Amino acid sequence: MQAGSATTSTNIGRAPDGTLPRQMSSRGSAYFEAGEGDALVLIHGVGMRLEAWMPQIERFSQTHRVVAVDMPGHGGSDGLPEGSAVTDFVAWFGRLLDDLKLDRVSLAGHSMGAMISGGAAASFPDRIARVAYLNGVYRRDPQAKAAVLARAKAIRADGVDKEGPLARWFDDEPNNRRARELTRSWLEQVDPRGYAVAYAAFAGGDETYAGCWPSVTCPALFLTGSGDPNSTPAMARAMAAAAPKGWARIIEGHRHMVNLTAPEAVNATLEEWLMAEEKPA
């Protein structure tokens, strides 16, 4: 059991609009927690909010103390200063662990949340029991690097881009319509300044911790969708090959928001990861 209090019921308690009740850390980070047991911390990606983990919160709060957090400048969390780099987001997460008195956690991140999670595993490994890197980037090629930097520049000038991410993150499969509309609603709610600061860090951060995977000795899962054009299967496999206890899982027929569009497959893989002390055979 991790230090600190935990919600004693797995009743999620969503509001009618689907939002979750938040608590605030002493330094202005918003989070939701439910369940008891070993701590599982979830960090979402740019433009999202902690509700993006709802299928995982509902499943794993039955067996773990689940702590889903709003990234800085998102949801209810205070932002970081303009010009903050991914290292500043990793430092933010370390402070949050201190505030919540979490000594050692299993950590799963999606997209930029994955980038933060990888940085945490490299920077304070004694506190990370295992890491899951969902739909995360790794050593973008020059074309992809130029495209993401151009998007970051446009966001600074024009504000939150909604249609671009939706086009990249989802195909036209009718079964994905609900997840797509939820994602649109979160992009519409995000604070433009917080979005711009986070996206700039994300755009420039794919190399920051890329060389650290050989030294990350905890179990490390790298998961993405087969059709994700930016967080590609090749990236997931390359990171898995570099990490001593790394393995890759590719969810066929899905793109970037795979934890929403294929929750059963993602949850089954995360369950395997939560039990792992070594990478699966």
KOLPA-561097 format. One line per 5 residues: number of its first residue (from 0); for each residue x negated, y, z of N, C-alpha, C. Coordinates in nm, 3 decimals. Each point is the difference from the previous one (the first is absolute). Layout:
BEGIN
NUM) X:Y:Z:X:Y:Z:X:Y:Z  ... $
//
This chain:
BEGIN
0) -0.085:-0.119:0.000:0.085:0.119:0.000:-0.088:0.124:0.000  0.034:0.096:-0.086:-0.076:0.123:-0.005:0.036:0.091:0.117  -0.093:0.088:0.035:0.029:0.097:0.105:0.108:0.095:-0.045  0.072:0.058:0.096:0.105:0.096:-0.032:0.136:-0.065:0.002  0.104:0.080:0.006:0.135:-0.052:0.006:0.048:-0.036:-0.138 $
5) 0.093:-0.093:-0.007:0.059:-0.041:-0.126:0.150:-0.005:0.015  0.069:0.024:-0.110:0.144:-0.014:0.001:0.035:-0.145:0.030  0.096:-0.023:0.087:0.030:-0.136:0.043:0.102:-0.069:-0.087  0.058:0.070:-0.095:0.099:-0.058:-0.088:-0.045:0.015:-0.143  0.039:-0.096:-0.086:-0.030:0.011:-0.141:0.115:0.065:-0.076 $
10) 0.098:0.055:0.069:0.105:0.077:-0.065:-0.061:0.126:-0.059  0.009:0.014:-0.131:-0.071:0.108:-0.068:0.064:0.135:0.027  0.131:0.007:0.008:0.065:0.124:0.039:-0.010:0.111:-0.101  0.025:-0.030:-0.128:-0.005:0.102:-0.104:0.117:0.096:0.011  -0.025:0.125:-0.036:0.107:0.099:-0.010:0.083:-0.029:-0.125 $
15) 0.120:0.060:-0.011:0.083:-0.024:-0.119:-0.069:0.030:-0.132  -0.094:0.095:0.000:-0.071:0.032:-0.124:-0.120:-0.091:-0.024  -0.019:-0.100:0.086:-0.108:-0.097:-0.018:-0.130:0.036:0.067  -0.008:0.117:0.063:-0.124:0.040:0.066:-0.013:-0.072:0.134  -0.123:-0.010:0.046:-0.032:-0.064:0.127:-0.034:0.105:0.105 $
20) 0.034:-0.025:0.126:-0.033:0.096:0.106:-0.150:0.002:0.025  -0.056:0.118:0.010:-0.143:0.015:0.015:-0.038:0.042:0.141  -0.119:-0.041:0.040:-0.068:0.054:0.116:-0.117:0.083:-0.051  -0.052:0.088:0.087:-0.112:0.084:-0.038:-0.119:-0.029:0.091  -0.116:-0.013:-0.061:-0.122:-0.013:0.078:-0.036:0.136:0.059 $
25) -0.097:0.000:0.091:-0.039:0.125:0.065:-0.064:0.098:-0.097  -0.044:-0.050:-0.117:-0.065:0.088:-0.098:0.082:0.015:-0.128  0.131:-0.022:0.010:0.088:0.037:-0.110:0.019:-0.100:-0.111  -0.020:-0.128:0.030:0.026:-0.103:-0.101:0.130:-0.071:0.035  0.085:-0.016:-0.100:0.130:-0.065:0.019:-0.013:-0.149:-0.029 $
30) 0.070:-0.079:0.080:-0.006:-0.145:-0.020:0.129:-0.063:0.051  0.025:-0.121:-0.048:0.111:-0.082:0.048:-0.058:-0.133:0.044  0.051:-0.052:0.109:-0.045:-0.133:0.039:0.115:-0.086:0.047  -0.016:-0.130:-0.021:0.100:-0.097:0.042:-0.069:-0.134:0.019  0.054:-0.081:0.090:-0.051:-0.134:0.020:-0.104:-0.009:0.109 $
35) -0.044:-0.122:0.027:-0.098:-0.029:0.104:-0.106:-0.094:-0.055  -0.117:0.004:0.061:-0.107:-0.091:-0.037:-0.121:0.074:-0.051  -0.083:-0.068:-0.078:-0.118:0.063:-0.057:0.043:0.112:-0.094  -0.079:0.105:-0.003:0.038:0.119:-0.076:-0.030:-0.016:-0.149  0.098:0.036:-0.081:-0.011:0.009:-0.144:0.031:0.144:-0.038 $
40) -0.097:0.071:-0.057:0.017:0.140:-0.037:0.013:0.010:-0.151  0.094:0.084:-0.045:0.032:0.015:-0.141:-0.018:0.146:-0.042  -0.075:0.025:-0.108:-0.022:0.136:-0.051:0.046:0.005:-0.146  0.091:0.091:-0.030:0.055:0.014:-0.135:-0.094:0.081:-0.090  0.044:0.022:-0.124:-0.079:0.073:-0.098:0.046:0.144:-0.020 $
45) -0.066:0.070:-0.092:0.027:0.141:-0.025:0.145:0.019:-0.047  0.066:0.098:0.059:0.136:0.033:-0.038:0.107:-0.082:0.069  -0.039:-0.102:0.074:0.095:-0.088:0.064:0.018:0.037:0.147  0.065:-0.087:0.074:0.021:0.019:0.143:0.013:-0.139:0.061  0.000:-0.010:0.131:-0.010:-0.131:0.064:0.113:-0.094:-0.038 $
50) 0.117:0.055:-0.040:0.111:-0.087:-0.041:-0.033:-0.083:-0.124  -0.106:0.036:-0.073:-0.039:-0.079:-0.115:-0.041:-0.142:0.038  -0.025:-0.023:0.129:-0.035:-0.133:0.050:0.120:-0.075:0.057  0.121:0.043:-0.028:0.116:-0.058:0.068:0.008:-0.153:-0.009  -0.020:-0.062:-0.117:0.008:-0.147:-0.002:-0.103:-0.067:0.090 $
55) -0.116:0.062:0.014:-0.104:-0.057:0.086:0.029:0.030:0.147  0.052:0.117:0.031:0.037:0.032:0.138:0.106:-0.099:0.049  0.102:-0.021:-0.082:0.109:-0.090:0.040:-0.051:-0.142:0.023  -0.091:-0.046:-0.086:-0.049:-0.138:0.013:-0.098:-0.014:0.116  -0.099:0.086:0.009:-0.110:-0.027:0.092:0.024:0.054:0.140 $
60) 0.100:0.085:0.019:0.035:0.040:0.136:0.063:-0.115:0.078  0.031:-0.109:-0.067:0.048:-0.120:0.069:-0.114:-0.077:0.069  -0.123:0.024:-0.044:-0.114:-0.077:0.052:-0.115:0.087:0.051  0.001:0.130:-0.034:-0.112:0.089:0.032:0.051:0.133:0.053  -0.089:0.073:0.063:0.026:0.140:0.028:-0.037:0.077:-0.127 $
65) 0.099:0.040:-0.075:-0.021:0.069:-0.127:0.000:0.151:0.025  -0.104:0.067:-0.047:-0.012:0.145:0.010:-0.017:0.053:-0.142  0.105:0.063:-0.052:-0.005:0.062:-0.133:-0.020:0.150:0.019  -0.094:0.057:-0.072:-0.037:0.139:0.023:0.028:0.084:-0.123  0.032:0.128:0.022:0.005:0.099:-0.108:-0.140:0.055:-0.021 $
70) -0.051:-0.011:-0.120:-0.131:0.056:-0.032:0.002:0.151:0.022  -0.114:0.062:0.026:-0.002:0.146:0.021:0.068:0.076:-0.114  0.084:0.098:0.039:0.071:0.080:-0.098:0.118:-0.068:-0.063  0.039:-0.116:0.053:0.112:-0.078:-0.052:0.096:-0.032:0.113  0.128:-0.018:-0.033:0.097:-0.033:0.103:-0.001:0.103:0.110 $
75) -0.022:-0.046:0.123:-0.004:0.091:0.114:-0.138:0.036:0.049  -0.106:-0.040:-0.073:-0.137:0.021:0.048:-0.055:0.135:-0.044  -0.075:0.063:0.090:-0.073:0.121:-0.035:-0.101:-0.031:-0.110  -0.030:0.101:-0.082:-0.094:-0.019:-0.108:-0.144:0.023:0.041  -0.090:-0.034:-0.092:-0.142:0.030:0.015:-0.032:0.125:-0.084 $
80) -0.112:0.064:0.027:-0.033:0.122:-0.073:-0.023:-0.026:-0.149  0.022:0.102:-0.080:-0.031:-0.008:-0.142:-0.148:-0.033:-0.017  -0.029:-0.085:-0.096:-0.137:-0.041:-0.024:-0.041:-0.124:0.078  0.091:-0.056:0.079:-0.032:-0.122:0.075:-0.029:-0.115:-0.096  -0.099:-0.079:0.036:-0.040:-0.116:-0.080:0.057:-0.127:0.063 $
85) -0.016:-0.112:-0.069:0.051:-0.125:0.054:-0.066:-0.031:0.135  -0.123:0.042:0.021:-0.065:-0.022:0.129:0.075:0.072:0.112  0.059:0.115:-0.029:0.079:0.071:0.100:0.128:-0.075:0.033  0.058:-0.066:-0.099:0.119:-0.081:0.026:-0.035:-0.123:0.083  -0.116:-0.058:-0.025:-0.046:-0.113:0.082:-0.024:0.045:0.144 $
90) -0.062:0.116:0.017:-0.021:0.054:0.135:0.133:0.027:0.070  0.098:0.053:-0.076:0.136:0.017:0.056:0.053:-0.132:0.053  -0.017:-0.106:-0.076:0.053:-0.129:0.043:-0.071:-0.049:0.126  -0.129:0.019:0.009:-0.071:-0.037:0.122:0.052:0.074:0.122  0.030:0.129:-0.017:0.057:0.077:0.112:0.139:-0.052:0.037 $
95) 0.077:-0.041:-0.101:0.133:-0.053:0.028:-0.009:-0.129:0.081  -0.094:-0.088:-0.035:-0.019:-0.121:0.080:-0.031:0.036:0.146  -0.083:0.102:0.019:-0.030:0.045:0.136:0.126:0.049:0.070  0.078:0.083:-0.069:0.120:0.058:0.060:0.100:-0.108:0.042  0.011:-0.106:-0.081:0.096:-0.107:0.028:-0.061:-0.111:0.084 $
100) -0.126:0.019:0.040:-0.070:-0.098:0.084:0.000:-0.140:-0.064  -0.028:-0.001:-0.129:-0.008:-0.125:-0.075:-0.147:-0.035:-0.018  -0.044:-0.101:0.069:-0.142:-0.036:-0.002:-0.038:-0.081:-0.124  0.091:-0.086:-0.046:-0.031:-0.089:-0.112:0.131:-0.035:-0.071  0.002:0.019:-0.132:0.125:-0.014:-0.074:-0.024:-0.076:-0.130 $
105) 0.107:-0.059:-0.050:0.005:-0.041:-0.140:0.052:0.120:-0.078  -0.065:0.032:-0.111:0.027:0.126:-0.069:0.031:-0.026:-0.147  0.118:0.045:-0.043:0.040:-0.011:-0.140:0.028:0.138:-0.054  -0.054:0.030:-0.117:0.023:0.128:-0.066:0.042:-0.021:-0.143  0.081:0.093:-0.049:0.044:-0.003:-0.139:-0.053:0.123:-0.073 $
110) -0.062:-0.019:-0.116:-0.047:0.108:-0.084:-0.101:0.087:0.076  0.028:0.129:0.026:-0.097:0.076:0.080:-0.009:-0.057:0.141  0.109:-0.055:0.051:-0.007:-0.066:0.130:-0.099:-0.115:-0.001  -0.011:-0.068:-0.115:-0.101:-0.106:-0.013:-0.140:0.059:0.006  -0.020:0.115:-0.069:-0.130:0.065:0.003:-0.040:0.037:0.142 $
115) 0.096:0.052:0.077:-0.026:0.033:0.141:-0.031:-0.127:0.078  0.075:-0.107:-0.027:-0.021:-0.125:0.072:-0.138:-0.059:-0.026  -0.042:0.004:-0.127:-0.134:-0.047:-0.030:-0.107:0.083:0.067  0.022:0.132:0.004:-0.094:0.086:0.070:-0.005:-0.028:0.148  0.116:-0.030:0.060:0.003:-0.033:0.142:-0.075:-0.130:0.028 $
120) 0.019:-0.100:-0.085:-0.068:-0.128:0.019:-0.151:0.016:-0.010  -0.045:0.093:-0.084:-0.143:0.026:-0.014:-0.055:0.086:0.112  0.083:0.093:0.051:-0.050:0.102:0.093:0.008:-0.042:0.146  0.106:-0.072:0.037:0.009:-0.049:0.138:0.050:-0.144:-0.001  -0.088:-0.091:-0.046:0.038:-0.139:-0.021:0.045:-0.074:0.127 $
125) -0.050:0.041:0.116:0.039:-0.068:0.122:0.149:0.019:0.032  0.063:0.097:-0.062:0.141:0.029:0.030:0.094:-0.061:-0.104  -0.054:-0.056:-0.108:0.082:-0.053:-0.108:-0.018:-0.153:-0.005  0.104:-0.070:0.041:-0.007:-0.146:0.003:0.007:-0.060:-0.140  0.076:0.063:-0.087:0.014:-0.041:-0.139:0.056:0.118:-0.077 $
130) -0.026:0.003:-0.130:0.045:0.112:-0.082:0.069:-0.053:-0.125  0.112:0.064:-0.036:0.072:-0.031:-0.124:0.003:0.124:-0.087  -0.048:-0.013:-0.120:-0.020:0.111:-0.095:0.100:-0.019:-0.113  0.118:0.061:0.013:0.107:-0.019:-0.097:-0.003:0.109:-0.106  -0.007:-0.040:-0.126:0.007:0.093:-0.112:-0.099:0.115:0.018 $
135) -0.122:-0.036:0.035:-0.104:0.100:0.023:-0.095:0.009:-0.118  -0.067:0.114:-0.012:-0.092:0.023:-0.111:-0.144:-0.032:0.043  -0.084:-0.020:-0.101:-0.140:-0.036:0.023:-0.079:0.036:-0.126  -0.095:0.089:0.015:-0.091:0.034:-0.108:0.075:0.019:-0.133  0.083:0.105:-0.007:0.072:0.027:-0.124:-0.098:0.016:-0.117 $
140) 0.043:-0.041:-0.120:-0.083:0.024:-0.117:0.009:0.148:-0.038  -0.088:0.048:-0.087:-0.002:0.144:-0.029:0.134:0.055:-0.049  0.073:-0.075:-0.081:0.127:0.047:-0.050:0.102:0.014:0.113  0.008:-0.101:0.086:0.092:0.006:0.113:-0.039:0.109:0.097  -0.130:0.017:0.022:-0.048:0.106:0.090:0.040:0.137:-0.053 $
145) -0.019:0.023:-0.130:0.037:0.128:-0.059:0.149:0.025:0.012  0.081:-0.104:-0.020:0.145:0.016:0.005:0.047:0.035:0.141  -0.055:-0.066:0.102:0.047:0.027:0.136:-0.048:0.136:0.049  -0.119:0.041:-0.042:-0.047:0.134:0.036:0.085:0.108:-0.069  0.040:-0.026:-0.123:0.087:0.095:-0.069:0.136:0.009:0.069 $
150) 0.052:-0.112:0.047:0.127:0.004:0.073:-0.014:0.078:0.130  -0.111:-0.018:0.069:-0.022:0.075:0.125:-0.004:0.150:-0.027  -0.065:0.040:-0.108:-0.006:0.141:-0.036:0.139:0.054:-0.034  0.078:-0.077:-0.072:0.136:0.042:-0.036:0.089:0.012:0.122  -0.017:-0.090:0.095:0.081:0.005:0.123:-0.031:0.126:0.079 $
155) -0.128:0.036:0.007:-0.036:0.124:0.070:0.067:0.121:-0.065  0.011:-0.002:-0.133:0.056:0.114:-0.072:0.153:-0.002:-0.006  0.058:-0.117:-0.017:0.143:-0.010:-0.032:0.086:-0.065:0.107  -0.061:-0.060:0.102:0.078:-0.064:0.105:0.019:-0.149:-0.024  0.091:-0.058:0.075:0.020:-0.145:0.002:0.049:-0.050:-0.135 $
160) -0.069:-0.101:-0.051:0.042:-0.068:-0.122:0.084:-0.121:0.040  0.122:-0.007:-0.050:0.086:-0.113:0.033:0.011:-0.099:-0.116  0.017:0.050:-0.121:0.026:-0.090:-0.112:-0.123:-0.080:-0.039  -0.118:0.060:0.009:-0.121:-0.073:-0.036:-0.021:-0.124:0.085  0.002:0.012:0.135:-0.015:-0.119:0.082:0.107:-0.106:-0.026 $
165) 0.124:0.042:-0.015:0.107:-0.098:-0.024:-0.024:-0.077:-0.129  -0.048:0.069:-0.103:-0.028:-0.067:-0.127:-0.116:-0.099:0.013  -0.100:0.034:0.082:-0.115:-0.090:0.018:0.032:-0.114:0.095  0.082:0.027:0.101:0.018:-0.096:0.109:0.108:-0.104:-0.025  0.092:0.029:-0.094:0.114:-0.091:-0.024:0.016:-0.025:-0.148 $
170) 0.045:-0.122:-0.032:0.048:-0.025:-0.136:0.152:0.021:-0.001  0.064:-0.040:-0.108:0.144:0.024:-0.014:0.085:-0.118:0.045  -0.059:-0.092:0.074:0.074:-0.115:0.051:0.115:0.046:0.089  0.126:-0.040:-0.031:0.114:0.046:0.081:-0.012:-0.032:0.149  -0.067:-0.111:0.033:-0.011:-0.038:0.141:-0.086:0.098:0.080 $
175) -0.077:0.085:-0.069:-0.085:0.096:0.068:0.067:0.135:0.020  0.126:0.013:-0.043:0.065:0.131:-0.001:0.011:0.060:0.140  0.036:-0.081:0.099:0.015:0.050:0.136:-0.134:0.050:0.054  -0.106:-0.078:-0.020:-0.133:0.042:0.047:-0.044:0.128:-0.070  0.031:0.011:-0.128:-0.037:0.120:-0.076:0.070:0.124:0.055 $
180) 0.128:-0.012:0.030:0.075:0.115:0.051:-0.045:0.038:0.141  -0.031:-0.098:0.082:-0.055:0.031:0.132:-0.132:0.076:-0.014  -0.085:-0.048:-0.089:-0.129:0.065:-0.021:0.018:0.142:-0.050  0.095:0.020:-0.091:0.029:0.135:-0.048:0.041:0.090:0.117  0.085:-0.052:0.089:0.047:0.082:0.112:-0.115:0.038:0.092 $
185) -0.096:-0.088:0.019:-0.115:0.032:0.086:-0.090:0.103:-0.066  -0.020:-0.011:-0.130:-0.079:0.101:-0.071:0.068:0.136:0.005  0.133:0.002:-0.001:0.072:0.127:0.008:-0.009:0.063:0.139  -0.022:-0.082:0.103:-0.004:0.051:0.137:-0.139:0.042:0.045  -0.105:-0.046:-0.068:-0.135:0.020:0.051:-0.037:0.149:-0.001 $
190) -0.078:0.041:0.098:-0.051:0.136:0.007:-0.101:0.022:-0.112  0.019:0.100:-0.086:-0.091:0.018:-0.115:-0.146:0.019:0.041  -0.024:0.073:0.108:-0.138:0.022:0.042:-0.064:-0.130:0.048  0.073:-0.074:0.083:-0.053:-0.127:0.048:-0.027:-0.097:-0.114  0.089:0.001:-0.099:-0.016:-0.085:-0.117:-0.126:0.038:-0.077 $
195) -0.020:0.130:-0.022:-0.115:0.046:-0.078:-0.132:-0.033:0.070  -0.006:0.021:0.132:-0.123:-0.029:0.075:-0.032:-0.150:-0.007  0.103:-0.083:0.021:-0.022:-0.144:-0.001:-0.037:-0.049:-0.140  0.067:0.053:-0.102:-0.028:-0.048:-0.135:-0.142:0.036:-0.043  -0.046:0.120:0.037:-0.137:0.039:-0.033:-0.101:-0.095:0.065 $
200) 0.025:-0.036:0.127:-0.089:-0.095:0.067:0.005:-0.136:-0.067  0.119:-0.043:-0.038:0.018:-0.128:-0.068:-0.071:0.000:-0.135  0.013:0.109:-0.074:-0.060:0.007:-0.133:-0.151:-0.009:0.005  -0.059:0.057:0.103:-0.145:0.002:0.009:-0.060:-0.107:0.089  0.083:-0.091:0.053:-0.048:-0.089:0.104:-0.027:-0.144:-0.037 $
205) 0.014:-0.038:-0.126:-0.010:-0.143:-0.033:-0.140:-0.056:0.015  -0.102:0.086:0.000:-0.138:-0.048:0.017:-0.049:0.011:0.144  0.076:0.071:0.085:-0.053:0.033:0.132:-0.037:-0.123:0.081  0.089:-0.098:0.003:-0.026:-0.121:0.079:-0.018:-0.123:-0.090  -0.012:0.021:-0.131:-0.005:-0.113:-0.093:-0.117:-0.092:0.028 $
210) -0.113:0.056:0.044:-0.117:-0.084:0.025:-0.003:-0.068:0.134  0.104:0.021:0.079:0.001:-0.053:0.138:0.056:-0.140:0.013  0.067:-0.050:-0.105:0.068:-0.128:0.018:-0.093:-0.115:0.039  -0.123:-0.009:-0.045:-0.085:-0.110:0.045:-0.023:-0.002:0.151  0.016:0.114:0.066:-0.022:0.006:0.145:0.129:-0.014:0.080 $
215) 0.114:-0.009:-0.067:0.129:-0.018:0.070:0.020:-0.150:0.021  -0.017:-0.046:0.122:-0.003:-0.144:0.027:0.131:-0.055:0.051  0.102:0.084:0.019:0.130:-0.052:0.042:0.074:-0.056:-0.122  0.104:-0.083:0.020:0.082:-0.045:-0.113:0.056:0.120:-0.075  -0.013:-0.001:-0.133:0.038:0.115:-0.083:0.082:-0.048:-0.119 $
220) 0.126:0.039:-0.002:0.092:-0.034:-0.109:0.007:0.116:-0.097  -0.009:-0.029:-0.130:0.014:0.100:-0.104:0.116:-0.043:-0.090  0.108:0.076:0.005:0.124:-0.038:-0.068:0.044:0.112:-0.093  0.045:-0.037:-0.118:0.058:0.099:-0.092:0.096:-0.070:-0.094  0.069:0.080:-0.081:0.089:-0.054:-0.101:-0.072:-0.021:-0.131 $
225) 0.041:-0.100:-0.075:-0.068:-0.030:-0.126:0.012:0.113:-0.100  0.105:0.082:0.012:0.020:0.109:-0.093:-0.038:0.136:0.053  -0.069:0.008:0.113:-0.039:0.130:0.055:-0.111:0.058:-0.087  0.024:0.114:-0.067:-0.100:0.051:-0.094:-0.118:0.071:0.064  0.014:0.039:0.127:-0.107:0.076:0.066:-0.068:-0.077:0.111 $
230) 0.075:-0.078:0.075:-0.058:-0.088:0.103:0.004:-0.141:-0.057  -0.096:-0.029:-0.084:0.011:-0.114:-0.090:-0.039:-0.132:0.067  0.046:-0.112:-0.057:-0.047:-0.130:0.048:-0.152:-0.014:-0.004  -0.064:0.058:-0.100:-0.147:-0.009:-0.007:-0.064:0.069:0.120  0.055:0.113:0.043:-0.051:0.068:0.118:0.016:-0.089:0.124 $
235) 0.117:-0.059:0.016:0.024:-0.085:0.117:-0.097:-0.117:0.003  -0.021:-0.061:-0.115:-0.092:-0.116:-0.004:-0.144:0.042:0.026  -0.040:0.117:-0.048:-0.137:0.046:0.022:-0.025:0.027:0.148  0.095:0.063:0.068:-0.016:0.024:0.144:-0.002:-0.131:0.077  0.089:-0.092:-0.039:0.004:-0.130:0.069:-0.132:-0.074:-0.015 $
240) -0.060:0.009:-0.117:-0.129:-0.066:-0.022:-0.111:0.063:0.082  0.012:0.130:0.028:-0.105:0.070:0.075:0.011:-0.022:0.151  0.122:-0.022:0.051:0.020:-0.014:0.144:-0.027:-0.145:0.042  -0.077:-0.023:0.106:-0.032:-0.137:0.041:0.121:-0.088:0.026  0.107:0.059:0.055:0.122:-0.076:0.027:0.117:0.058:-0.079 $
245) -0.028:0.039:-0.123:0.102:0.063:-0.083:0.066:-0.098:-0.095  0.129:0.023:-0.027:0.069:-0.075:-0.104:0.106:0.088:-0.064  0.029:-0.029:-0.125:0.094:0.080:-0.078:0.129:-0.077:-0.022  0.110:0.074:-0.002:0.130:-0.055:-0.036:0.065:0.097:-0.099  0.043:-0.052:-0.113:0.063:0.080:-0.105:0.146:-0.042:-0.010 $
250) 0.089:0.098:0.016:0.144:-0.028:-0.009:0.042:0.022:-0.144  0.034:-0.108:-0.068:0.029:0.008:-0.143:0.130:0.075:-0.026  -0.002:0.082:-0.106:0.120:0.068:-0.045:0.038:0.123:0.079  -0.094:0.053:0.081:0.030:0.118:0.081:-0.111:0.103:-0.016  0.034:0.124:0.040:-0.094:0.110:-0.012:-0.043:0.051:0.137 $
255) 0.001:0.134:0.016:-0.066:0.061:0.115:0.076:-0.015:0.131  0.132:0.010:-0.003:0.078:-0.005:0.123:0.043:-0.143:0.031  -0.096:-0.089:-0.007:0.030:-0.143:0.006:0.057:-0.042:0.135  -0.034:0.071:0.107:0.055:-0.040:0.130:0.150:0.027:0.009  0.051:0.089:-0.089:0.144:0.025:-0.009:0.067:-0.084:-0.107 $
260) -0.068:-0.022:-0.112:0.063:-0.071:-0.110:-0.014:-0.152:0.011  -0.096:-0.048:0.076:-0.019:-0.144:0.023:-0.025:-0.026:0.147  0.094:0.041:0.088:-0.029:-0.008:0.144:-0.019:-0.142:0.051  0.071:-0.096:-0.054:-0.015:-0.137:0.050:-0.140:-0.053:-0.029  -0.049:0.022:-0.122:-0.133:-0.048:-0.035:-0.107:0.073:0.080 $
265) 0.015:0.131:0.016:-0.098:0.078:0.076:0.002:-0.042:0.146  0.118:-0.017:0.057:0.008:-0.039:0.141:-0.060:-0.138:0.024  0.022:-0.092:-0.093:-0.059:-0.134:0.016:-0.152:0.008:-0.004  -0.055:0.085:-0.086:-0.144:0.016:-0.007:-0.055:0.068:0.125  0.072:0.101:0.049:-0.044:0.066:0.123:0.008:-0.094:0.120 $
270) 0.098:-0.088:0.001:0.008:-0.097:0.109:-0.123:-0.091:0.000  -0.040:-0.045:-0.119:-0.122:-0.079:-0.013:-0.121:0.078:0.050  -0.008:0.126:-0.039:-0.111:0.087:0.042:-0.003:0.018:0.151  0.115:0.016:0.063:0.005:0.023:0.144:-0.045:-0.121:0.079  0.003:-0.115:-0.061:-0.043:-0.124:0.067:-0.145:-0.034:-0.031 $
275) -0.061:0.072:-0.094:-0.130:-0.039:-0.051:-0.113:0.044:0.093  -0.091:-0.088:0.025:-0.128:0.034:0.062:-0.112:-0.006:-0.103  0.023:-0.071:-0.107:-0.090:-0.006:-0.113:0.085:0.022:-0.125  -0.064:0.018:-0.115:0.079:0.010:-0.122:0.054:-0.139:-0.033  0.122:-0.006:-0.058:0.057:-0.130:-0.036:-0.088:-0.075:-0.099 $
280) 0.007:-0.130:0.008:-0.079:-0.084:-0.092:0.051:0.017:-0.142 $
//
